[in-house]
Amino acid sequence: MKYLLLLALLAGVFFIARRGRPNEPEAPKPQPPAPPQTMLRCAECGMHLPADEALPGRGGVFCSAAHRASFEARQGQA
C-alpha cells in the first residue's frame, strides 16, 4: 500500500511539473510581405527597376552610373 501511495504521489508531481511547461517551443511568427514598390524605367536601356535602386540624372532615372554617363554624354553631343 505504501508503494501505491508513493507511485500516485510521484505521478501527481510529474503531472503538475509537465502542466506548467509547454510541450513545444513557440514557432517564430511569419513576417508580413513587403509593400509593393514603384517601378521606374531606365532612360538608357528601358529596364524597369525599383524606385529605391534608381539613380537620378539629367533626363530621367537610370539603372547604373554607366548608363547615366552614357545618356548624358549623348545628350551633350546633340
PyMOL commands that place a pseudoatom at each C-alpha (Angstrom):
pseudoatom trace, name=CA, resn=MET, resi=1, chain=A, elem=C, hetatm=0, pos=[0.000, 0.000, 0.000]
pseudoatom trace, name=CA, resn=LYS, resi=2, chain=A, elem=C, hetatm=0, pos=[2.891, 2.355, 0.752]
pseudoatom trace, name=CA, resn=TYR, resi=3, chain=A, elem=C, hetatm=0, pos=[4.305, 1.820, -2.739]
pseudoatom trace, name=CA, resn=LEU, resi=4, chain=A, elem=C, hetatm=0, pos=[0.983, 2.533, -4.395]
pseudoatom trace, name=CA, resn=LEU, resi=5, chain=A, elem=C, hetatm=0, pos=[0.678, 5.792, -2.437]
pseudoatom trace, name=CA, resn=LEU, resi=6, chain=A, elem=C, hetatm=0, pos=[4.277, 6.743, -3.355]
pseudoatom trace, name=CA, resn=LEU, resi=7, chain=A, elem=C, hetatm=0, pos=[3.617, 5.946, -7.022]
pseudoatom trace, name=CA, resn=ALA, resi=8, chain=A, elem=C, hetatm=0, pos=[0.447, 8.098, -7.012]
pseudoatom trace, name=CA, resn=LEU, resi=9, chain=A, elem=C, hetatm=0, pos=[2.351, 10.948, -5.364]
pseudoatom trace, name=CA, resn=LEU, resi=10, chain=A, elem=C, hetatm=0, pos=[5.162, 10.771, -7.928]
pseudoatom trace, name=CA, resn=ALA, resi=11, chain=A, elem=C, hetatm=0, pos=[2.625, 10.678, -10.785]
pseudoatom trace, name=CA, resn=GLY, resi=12, chain=A, elem=C, hetatm=0, pos=[0.902, 13.773, -9.348]
pseudoatom trace, name=CA, resn=VAL, resi=13, chain=A, elem=C, hetatm=0, pos=[4.215, 15.662, -9.054]
pseudoatom trace, name=CA, resn=PHE, resi=14, chain=A, elem=C, hetatm=0, pos=[5.151, 14.649, -12.588]
pseudoatom trace, name=CA, resn=PHE, resi=15, chain=A, elem=C, hetatm=0, pos=[1.743, 15.747, -13.915]
pseudoatom trace, name=CA, resn=ILE, resi=16, chain=A, elem=C, hetatm=0, pos=[1.949, 19.160, -12.200]
pseudoatom trace, name=CA, resn=ALA, resi=17, chain=A, elem=C, hetatm=0, pos=[5.536, 19.709, -13.418]
pseudoatom trace, name=CA, resn=ARG, resi=18, chain=A, elem=C, hetatm=0, pos=[4.591, 18.877, -17.032]
pseudoatom trace, name=CA, resn=ARG, resi=19, chain=A, elem=C, hetatm=0, pos=[1.461, 21.048, -16.965]
pseudoatom trace, name=CA, resn=GLY, resi=20, chain=A, elem=C, hetatm=0, pos=[3.427, 24.220, -16.149]
pseudoatom trace, name=CA, resn=ARG, resi=21, chain=A, elem=C, hetatm=0, pos=[5.826, 23.708, -19.050]
pseudoatom trace, name=CA, resn=PRO, resi=22, chain=A, elem=C, hetatm=0, pos=[4.847, 23.997, -22.741]
pseudoatom trace, name=CA, resn=ASN, resi=23, chain=A, elem=C, hetatm=0, pos=[5.395, 20.865, -24.816]
pseudoatom trace, name=CA, resn=GLU, resi=24, chain=A, elem=C, hetatm=0, pos=[6.818, 22.639, -27.835]
pseudoatom trace, name=CA, resn=PRO, resi=25, chain=A, elem=C, hetatm=0, pos=[8.671, 25.921, -28.217]
pseudoatom trace, name=CA, resn=GLU, resi=26, chain=A, elem=C, hetatm=0, pos=[6.669, 28.636, -29.922]
pseudoatom trace, name=CA, resn=ALA, resi=27, chain=A, elem=C, hetatm=0, pos=[7.375, 28.999, -33.623]
pseudoatom trace, name=CA, resn=PRO, resi=28, chain=A, elem=C, hetatm=0, pos=[8.507, 32.434, -34.809]
pseudoatom trace, name=CA, resn=LYS, resi=29, chain=A, elem=C, hetatm=0, pos=[5.695, 34.454, -36.335]
pseudoatom trace, name=CA, resn=PRO, resi=30, chain=A, elem=C, hetatm=0, pos=[5.991, 34.948, -40.107]
pseudoatom trace, name=CA, resn=GLN, resi=31, chain=A, elem=C, hetatm=0, pos=[6.868, 38.454, -41.244]
pseudoatom trace, name=CA, resn=PRO, resi=32, chain=A, elem=C, hetatm=0, pos=[4.271, 40.281, -43.347]
pseudoatom trace, name=CA, resn=PRO, resi=33, chain=A, elem=C, hetatm=0, pos=[5.258, 40.698, -47.010]
pseudoatom trace, name=CA, resn=ALA, resi=34, chain=A, elem=C, hetatm=0, pos=[6.980, 43.919, -48.003]
pseudoatom trace, name=CA, resn=PRO, resi=35, chain=A, elem=C, hetatm=0, pos=[4.691, 46.524, -49.590]
pseudoatom trace, name=CA, resn=PRO, resi=36, chain=A, elem=C, hetatm=0, pos=[4.943, 46.856, -53.378]
pseudoatom trace, name=CA, resn=GLN, resi=37, chain=A, elem=C, hetatm=0, pos=[7.413, 49.401, -54.702]
pseudoatom trace, name=CA, resn=THR, resi=38, chain=A, elem=C, hetatm=0, pos=[7.084, 51.858, -57.543]
pseudoatom trace, name=CA, resn=MET, resi=39, chain=A, elem=C, hetatm=0, pos=[8.924, 50.634, -60.630]
pseudoatom trace, name=CA, resn=LEU, resi=40, chain=A, elem=C, hetatm=0, pos=[10.799, 53.124, -62.820]
pseudoatom trace, name=CA, resn=ARG, resi=41, chain=A, elem=C, hetatm=0, pos=[12.193, 52.756, -66.330]
pseudoatom trace, name=CA, resn=CYS, resi=42, chain=A, elem=C, hetatm=0, pos=[15.868, 53.380, -67.129]
pseudoatom trace, name=CA, resn=ALA, resi=43, chain=A, elem=C, hetatm=0, pos=[16.118, 56.232, -69.658]
pseudoatom trace, name=CA, resn=GLU, resi=44, chain=A, elem=C, hetatm=0, pos=[19.038, 54.489, -71.387]
pseudoatom trace, name=CA, resn=CYS, resi=45, chain=A, elem=C, hetatm=0, pos=[18.115, 50.809, -71.723]
pseudoatom trace, name=CA, resn=GLY, resi=46, chain=A, elem=C, hetatm=0, pos=[14.429, 50.716, -70.723]
pseudoatom trace, name=CA, resn=MET, resi=47, chain=A, elem=C, hetatm=0, pos=[14.884, 48.183, -67.929]
pseudoatom trace, name=CA, resn=HIS, resi=48, chain=A, elem=C, hetatm=0, pos=[12.384, 48.506, -65.068]
pseudoatom trace, name=CA, resn=LEU, resi=49, chain=A, elem=C, hetatm=0, pos=[13.809, 48.720, -61.565]
pseudoatom trace, name=CA, resn=PRO, resi=50, chain=A, elem=C, hetatm=0, pos=[12.533, 49.588, -58.070]
pseudoatom trace, name=CA, resn=ALA, resi=51, chain=A, elem=C, hetatm=0, pos=[12.487, 53.309, -57.263]
pseudoatom trace, name=CA, resn=ASP, resi=52, chain=A, elem=C, hetatm=0, pos=[14.865, 52.881, -54.322]
pseudoatom trace, name=CA, resn=GLU, resi=53, chain=A, elem=C, hetatm=0, pos=[17.544, 51.410, -56.639]
pseudoatom trace, name=CA, resn=ALA, resi=54, chain=A, elem=C, hetatm=0, pos=[17.221, 54.006, -59.435]
pseudoatom trace, name=CA, resn=LEU, resi=55, chain=A, elem=C, hetatm=0, pos=[19.938, 56.629, -59.939]
pseudoatom trace, name=CA, resn=PRO, resi=56, chain=A, elem=C, hetatm=0, pos=[18.623, 60.107, -60.785]
pseudoatom trace, name=CA, resn=GLY, resi=57, chain=A, elem=C, hetatm=0, pos=[20.277, 62.094, -63.534]
pseudoatom trace, name=CA, resn=ARG, resi=58, chain=A, elem=C, hetatm=0, pos=[19.657, 64.701, -66.207]
pseudoatom trace, name=CA, resn=GLY, resi=59, chain=A, elem=C, hetatm=0, pos=[16.969, 63.303, -68.463]
pseudoatom trace, name=CA, resn=GLY, resi=60, chain=A, elem=C, hetatm=0, pos=[15.445, 60.739, -66.111]
pseudoatom trace, name=CA, resn=VAL, resi=61, chain=A, elem=C, hetatm=0, pos=[16.443, 57.866, -63.891]
pseudoatom trace, name=CA, resn=PHE, resi=62, chain=A, elem=C, hetatm=0, pos=[18.988, 55.163, -64.675]
pseudoatom trace, name=CA, resn=CYS, resi=63, chain=A, elem=C, hetatm=0, pos=[19.797, 51.600, -63.652]
pseudoatom trace, name=CA, resn=SER, resi=64, chain=A, elem=C, hetatm=0, pos=[23.554, 52.229, -63.350]
pseudoatom trace, name=CA, resn=ALA, resi=65, chain=A, elem=C, hetatm=0, pos=[26.131, 55.006, -63.284]
pseudoatom trace, name=CA, resn=ALA, resi=66, chain=A, elem=C, hetatm=0, pos=[27.460, 53.813, -66.662]
pseudoatom trace, name=CA, resn=HIS, resi=67, chain=A, elem=C, hetatm=0, pos=[24.049, 54.230, -68.299]
pseudoatom trace, name=CA, resn=ARG, resi=68, chain=A, elem=C, hetatm=0, pos=[23.640, 57.656, -66.732]
pseudoatom trace, name=CA, resn=ALA, resi=69, chain=A, elem=C, hetatm=0, pos=[27.062, 58.755, -68.044]
pseudoatom trace, name=CA, resn=SER, resi=70, chain=A, elem=C, hetatm=0, pos=[26.362, 57.293, -71.496]
pseudoatom trace, name=CA, resn=PHE, resi=71, chain=A, elem=C, hetatm=0, pos=[22.977, 59.019, -71.753]
pseudoatom trace, name=CA, resn=GLU, resi=72, chain=A, elem=C, hetatm=0, pos=[24.296, 62.380, -70.529]
pseudoatom trace, name=CA, resn=ALA, resi=73, chain=A, elem=C, hetatm=0, pos=[27.272, 62.180, -72.917]
pseudoatom trace, name=CA, resn=ARG, resi=74, chain=A, elem=C, hetatm=0, pos=[24.940, 61.545, -75.865]
pseudoatom trace, name=CA, resn=GLN, resi=75, chain=A, elem=C, hetatm=0, pos=[22.673, 64.425, -74.793]
pseudoatom trace, name=CA, resn=GLY, resi=76, chain=A, elem=C, hetatm=0, pos=[25.694, 66.756, -74.551]
pseudoatom trace, name=CA, resn=GLN, resi=77, chain=A, elem=C, hetatm=0, pos=[26.705, 65.972, -78.176]
pseudoatom trace, name=CA, resn=ALA, resi=78, chain=A, elem=C, hetatm=0, pos=[23.317, 66.822, -79.635]
for i in range(1, 78): cmd.bond("trace and resi %d" % i, "trace and resi %d" % (i + 1))
show_as sticks, trace
zoom trace
